[in-house]
Structures are given as C-alpha cells and as structure tokens.
Amino acid sequence: AGTPGQNGARGTRMAVFSRKAVSLVGLHHDLAHPRRRQTSDFARQVLARATPEELALRPPLVAWTMGVRRPEPLLRAIEAALVRVRPEAVGAADHALAHPVHGPRPE
C-alpha cells in the first residue's frame, strides 16, 4: 500500500535534499529495465499477452516522479532522447521550464 507522500500520492516521496521534482509519464518500470523484464511477473504477463505491435501502440505507462536539485539538465536529456524518435519534441524542455507546476508547501 505505502504511505502518502509529499504530494499525497501513495508511494511518492522526495528525498530531503530535493527541492524540485520532474514528473512525466513513461514506460512501466518493470518493462523499462532489461533485468526487470526477465524477473518481473508483471512484465512476463504483459510480454506473453501482447504482440510487439500492440505494445508499440499501447505500452503500459506509469507516472514517474524524480526529485532533483536542478531539473534543467534532466529535462534537456529527456528532450534529447525524445527528439531522436519524435522530432516534434523539440522545445519540450523549454516549455516545461517555462511552465512549472507548483504544489502545496510541505508542512
């Protein structure tokens, strides 16, 4: 189950040294890591049920939240990776940096 984290979502916590976070939607962590694909029951079930074409069209996605001190280098690296497969992603880092989402202050 997990304990509510800083933003109220279960399992979402920021390290004490993190002052900012980058949130995005990405591939499920059990499918994102080669070793987890081999050992995870979830990954084995997904890979057994879906064809590569189905996974390409509708991959299992989850929300990722990464606590960081400086979000810009991470956002630039994510954009550089995205641009390789989707050229229209150019400017995604600038957009995210120009439009931060502010949540409630920790108590």
Backbone bond lengths (Angstrom), bond angles and torsions (degrees), N, CA, C in turn:
res aa  C-N    CA-C-N  psi(-1)  N-CA   C-N-CA  omega(-1)  CA-C   N-CA-C  phi
1 A - - - 1.458 - - 1.512 110.47 -
2 G 1.297 117.93 -61.62 1.458 119.06 178.92 1.514 112.14 97.31
3 T 1.292 115.43 163.28 1.455 122.28 -179.69 1.516 108.63 -100.93
4 P 1.344 118.19 141.81 1.463 117.94 176.72 1.522 111.01 -55.28
5 G 1.305 116.36 134.76 1.454 121.32 -178.82 1.514 112.04 -90.08
6 Q 1.313 115.39 -166.10 1.452 121.46 -174.77 1.526 112.28 -60.53
7 N 1.335 117.90 -36.86 1.460 119.24 -179.17 1.523 112.01 -97.57
8 G 1.334 117.12 10.43 1.445 120.96 176.55 1.512 115.02 91.77
9 A 1.315 118.51 -12.50 1.461 121.27 179.40 1.517 109.61 -81.65
10 R 1.314 116.83 139.27 1.460 120.32 179.82 1.528 110.02 -63.29
11 G 1.323 115.75 133.45 1.453 120.81 176.24 1.516 114.88 79.99
12 T 1.323 118.61 -1.09 1.460 120.54 179.73 1.517 108.39 -98.22
13 R 1.311 115.62 114.33 1.463 121.05 179.33 1.512 108.66 -137.33
14 M 1.302 115.97 149.57 1.455 120.03 175.66 1.522 108.35 -111.46
15 A 1.326 115.84 143.27 1.460 120.75 175.92 1.523 109.05 -65.56
16 V 1.306 116.22 153.53 1.465 120.23 -175.81 1.527 112.61 -61.49
17 F 1.332 117.79 -27.95 1.463 120.11 -179.34 1.530 112.29 -83.51
18 S 1.305 118.24 -9.69 1.465 121.63 -179.23 1.521 109.75 -82.73
19 R 1.297 115.37 130.63 1.455 120.40 177.03 1.526 111.31 -110.76
20 K 1.321 116.24 -14.26 1.453 121.69 -178.92 1.520 108.09 -138.12
21 A 1.311 116.14 165.92 1.456 119.97 178.26 1.522 108.88 -141.82
22 V 1.310 115.35 152.60 1.457 122.64 173.42 1.524 106.33 -115.39
23 S 1.318 116.32 124.13 1.459 121.47 178.82 1.517 108.71 -116.30
24 L 1.321 115.01 140.25 1.454 120.21 178.31 1.515 109.42 -156.74
25 V 1.300 116.30 166.75 1.456 121.76 175.84 1.519 106.85 -103.52
26 G 1.332 115.94 129.15 1.459 120.01 -177.77 1.509 111.50 -148.83
27 L 1.302 114.77 -177.66 1.454 122.21 -178.60 1.519 110.98 -59.59
28 H 1.313 117.09 139.79 1.459 122.29 178.24 1.529 109.09 -52.17
29 H 1.336 116.85 137.43 1.469 120.86 -173.77 1.522 113.04 -60.58
30 D 1.321 118.70 -28.85 1.468 119.66 178.50 1.522 112.31 -70.90
31 L 1.322 117.30 -20.97 1.461 120.68 177.78 1.525 111.93 -99.15
32 A 1.317 116.77 -17.98 1.456 120.29 -176.75 1.522 113.00 -76.92
33 H 1.322 117.57 -25.23 1.465 121.16 -175.55 1.529 109.65 -110.05
34 P 1.334 118.07 127.82 1.473 120.41 -176.32 1.528 113.98 -55.18
35 R 1.320 118.42 -41.71 1.461 120.16 -178.57 1.529 111.27 -68.25
36 R 1.323 117.33 -38.51 1.466 120.61 178.61 1.529 111.10 -66.71
37 R 1.331 117.41 -32.52 1.470 119.76 177.47 1.527 110.47 -60.51
38 Q 1.326 117.40 -31.68 1.466 121.88 -178.25 1.529 112.63 -84.02
39 T 1.325 118.40 -28.77 1.464 120.72 -172.57 1.522 114.45 -107.50
40 S 1.311 118.85 -15.81 1.456 121.80 -175.31 1.527 111.61 -84.82
41 D 1.331 116.05 129.99 1.468 119.97 175.07 1.520 110.94 -61.32
42 F 1.348 116.62 -40.71 1.463 120.36 179.03 1.521 110.79 -59.41
43 A 1.329 116.37 -48.86 1.467 120.10 -178.61 1.517 111.09 -62.06
44 R 1.324 117.33 -43.05 1.468 119.96 179.15 1.524 111.31 -61.52
45 Q 1.330 117.65 -41.10 1.461 121.01 179.14 1.524 111.34 -65.13
46 V 1.332 116.69 -45.66 1.466 120.48 -179.95 1.521 110.29 -62.23
47 L 1.327 116.79 -47.16 1.465 120.19 -177.40 1.524 111.87 -67.78
48 A 1.335 118.00 -28.59 1.461 121.05 178.74 1.526 111.58 -75.98
49 R 1.325 117.51 -31.53 1.467 121.34 -174.99 1.517 114.08 -89.92
50 A 1.305 118.21 -28.53 1.464 121.14 -172.25 1.522 111.15 -110.46
51 T 1.323 114.65 143.11 1.462 119.68 174.62 1.530 108.30 -78.92
52 P 1.320 118.20 160.86 1.471 119.51 176.55 1.534 112.41 -56.65
53 E 1.328 116.51 -34.67 1.466 119.86 179.14 1.531 110.95 -66.21
54 E 1.349 116.61 -41.83 1.471 120.41 178.37 1.525 111.15 -64.55
55 L 1.332 116.15 -40.60 1.469 119.49 178.21 1.520 111.52 -65.64
56 A 1.333 116.83 -34.61 1.465 119.80 178.64 1.529 110.74 -67.80
57 L 1.333 117.10 -36.56 1.465 121.03 -178.68 1.525 113.11 -80.56
58 R 1.335 117.13 -37.08 1.458 121.62 -176.69 1.526 110.47 -138.35
59 P 1.322 117.74 71.27 1.472 119.21 -179.65 1.529 111.02 -71.45
60 P 1.339 117.81 151.10 1.471 120.28 175.44 1.536 109.23 -69.41
61 L 1.313 116.14 117.25 1.459 121.16 -176.00 1.524 110.68 -112.28
62 V 1.320 114.86 151.13 1.463 122.25 175.57 1.525 108.70 -139.50
63 A 1.316 115.86 163.01 1.466 120.85 175.68 1.521 109.00 -83.99
64 W 1.308 116.05 130.16 1.463 122.76 175.85 1.526 107.44 -108.82
65 T 1.321 117.19 136.17 1.458 122.38 174.25 1.520 107.42 -130.83
66 M 1.319 115.29 122.93 1.460 120.28 -177.70 1.525 109.60 -121.35
67 G 1.327 116.22 119.50 1.454 120.45 176.65 1.523 109.74 -74.93
68 V 1.320 116.21 130.43 1.470 121.05 -177.65 1.525 109.66 -140.07
69 R 1.314 114.59 157.98 1.468 118.80 172.37 1.524 109.58 -85.91
70 R 1.340 114.82 -40.00 1.464 120.30 -178.20 1.535 108.30 -127.05
71 P 1.328 118.45 104.24 1.459 120.42 -176.54 1.531 114.18 -72.25
72 E 1.317 118.53 -25.16 1.462 119.97 -173.35 1.532 113.88 -58.30
73 P 1.346 120.64 -48.08 1.473 118.63 179.93 1.538 112.82 -60.25
74 L 1.330 116.70 -39.39 1.465 119.67 178.75 1.528 110.89 -66.23
75 L 1.326 117.14 -44.94 1.469 120.32 179.07 1.530 111.44 -62.85
76 R 1.324 117.81 -38.63 1.479 120.78 178.43 1.533 110.42 -65.58
77 A 1.348 117.59 -40.53 1.467 120.73 178.96 1.524 111.15 -66.55
78 I 1.333 117.23 -41.15 1.467 120.54 177.22 1.524 109.97 -62.41
79 E 1.331 116.79 -44.87 1.469 119.95 178.55 1.527 111.22 -60.54
80 A 1.331 117.43 -43.90 1.473 120.45 -179.43 1.528 110.71 -59.90
81 A 1.330 117.20 -39.82 1.467 120.34 178.18 1.520 111.19 -68.89
82 L 1.320 117.30 -41.23 1.469 120.82 -179.92 1.523 112.21 -65.07
83 V 1.331 116.31 -39.86 1.466 120.70 -177.07 1.529 111.33 -61.91
84 R 1.325 116.96 -29.14 1.466 119.48 178.42 1.513 112.17 -62.10
85 V 1.333 117.83 -32.76 1.469 120.79 -179.07 1.524 112.81 -106.84
86 R 1.305 117.41 -21.25 1.464 122.11 179.23 1.527 108.56 -138.32
87 P 1.319 117.66 92.25 1.469 120.02 -177.65 1.532 113.78 -56.44
88 E 1.334 117.43 -25.29 1.470 119.16 -179.88 1.530 112.89 -70.57
89 A 1.326 118.15 -4.38 1.468 121.47 177.82 1.525 112.53 -77.39
90 V 1.327 117.89 -3.34 1.470 120.52 177.72 1.526 108.69 -57.71
91 G 1.309 115.89 130.01 1.457 121.28 179.48 1.518 114.08 94.96
92 A 1.333 117.76 -2.31 1.463 120.47 -178.71 1.526 111.48 -62.13
93 A 1.328 117.85 -41.11 1.465 120.80 179.90 1.522 110.64 -65.40
94 D 1.331 116.97 -44.84 1.468 119.98 178.13 1.523 111.02 -59.82
95 H 1.330 116.59 -41.09 1.467 120.55 179.67 1.531 110.56 -63.94
96 A 1.333 116.77 -45.96 1.462 119.91 -179.66 1.522 111.55 -63.54
97 L 1.327 117.36 -39.71 1.464 120.57 179.54 1.529 111.67 -69.47
98 A 1.333 117.17 -32.04 1.458 121.17 -179.59 1.531 112.53 -80.04
99 H 1.335 117.34 -17.78 1.468 121.42 -176.84 1.534 110.83 -128.61
100 P 1.327 117.34 65.43 1.470 118.45 -179.70 1.528 110.77 -69.07
101 V 1.313 115.01 152.84 1.453 121.32 174.89 1.517 106.73 -103.87
102 H 1.298 116.22 125.28 1.459 120.76 -178.91 1.508 108.99 -106.87
103 G 1.304 115.83 131.44 1.463 120.84 177.68 1.499 110.69 -106.87
104 P 1.318 116.16 -175.33 1.465 118.99 178.27 1.510 111.83 -66.20
105 R 1.291 116.63 150.24 1.470 121.39 177.78 1.516 109.07 -71.84
106 P 1.338 117.22 142.51 1.463 119.30 176.78 1.531 110.26 -62.30
107 E 1.313 115.08 146.22 1.475 119.08 -179.79 1.500 111.59 -85.30
